[in-house]
């Protein structure tokens, strides 16, 4: 039986402050909460082995952060949701490296795709 679990601080009956939330799907978030939402700094561990470490706002990636993929690839920069904005750095399986204003990073379900094209 999969269930969700939160261990952490509350305010007015809502997750607020530091805490760890384990989702029924195997994902987890360890970080700051505000008004029941991931906000501030935290680490989101996906059941797939991928991991995001950085800023959050209203339950989405926001601000400086790095997405680390299970295959060794990574994308670092300023995030708005699942998108990397502005100047960023990307690495594919620890080999190829892209840096600059037009870095685009995404996960295609099997591997990280990092390009310098939009």
N, C-alpha and C positions, 0 to 999 in steps of 0.2 A: 504494500500500500504506500503510494507516494503522498507525502504531505508537505506542507510548507511550514517553516519555522523561523521565528525571529527571536534573537537574543540581543537585547540592547535597551537603550533609553527610550522613554516615552514622555510625551507632554500632551496633556488634555486627551489622553486615550489614543494618540497617534505616534507613529515612529518619529523620534526627534532626538538629535544628538548622534552619538556613535552607536553602531549596531551591525549585526550580521544577519542577513536574510538568506535562507536556503529555499529555493524554488522547487516545486514538485518535479520539474523537468530535469533537475540535476544542476542547474545554474546556481550561482551564489553571488551575493554582493556584500562586501565588507567595507564599510565607510560611514560617511556622514549622511544624516537624514534631516529633512525639514518638512514639517506638516505632512508626514506619511509619504514623502517622495525622496528619491535619491537626489541629494543636493550637496555640493561641496566637493570634497575629494574622496575617492573610493576606488576599489578594485572589483571589477565584475569578472567572475570566472565562468566561462561557458562550459557546459558539459562536454563539448567537442574538443576541449583542450585549449581553445583560444582564450585570450585574456586582455581586458582593457584596464589600464591604470591611468587615472587622471581626474579631470574635473567633470562635474555633473550639475545639471540644473533641470528641475521638473522632470526627473526620471530619464533624461537623455544625456548623452555625452555632450559636454559643453566646456570649451576652453582648452587649455593645454592638456595633452594626454598622449598615450602611446597604446596602440593596438598590437598585441603580440600574437602571432598565429602559430598553431601547433607545428607547422612545417618549417619554422625558423624565420619566416618573413615577419616584417614589422612595418608599421606606419606611425609616424610621430609628427605632431603639429597641433594646430588649433582645430577643434572639432565642433560641429553643430549637428547633433544627431549622429547619423551614421556617415556623415560626410566630413572629409578633411578639407579645411578651407585655407586659402592663402599659402604661405610658404610652409613646406613640409619636407620630411625625409621619409624615404621608403627603402626597404631592403627585401629582396626576394631570397628566401632560403639561405640567408646569411651571405649571399654572393653579390648579385647585382645591386647597385645602390643608386637611387635617384634623389636629387635634392633640388629645391627651387620652388618657384611660384606655381608651377603647373603639375605638381605631383598629384596623381589620383591613385587612391588605394581602395581596393575592395576585395571581398572574399567571394569566390564563385561557387562555393560549396565543396570544393576539393583542394583549392590552393589559393594563396594570396596573389592578386594581380596588382602590380605596381607599374605605372607608366608615368611618363612626363607629358602626356597629352590629355586634354579635357574632352 
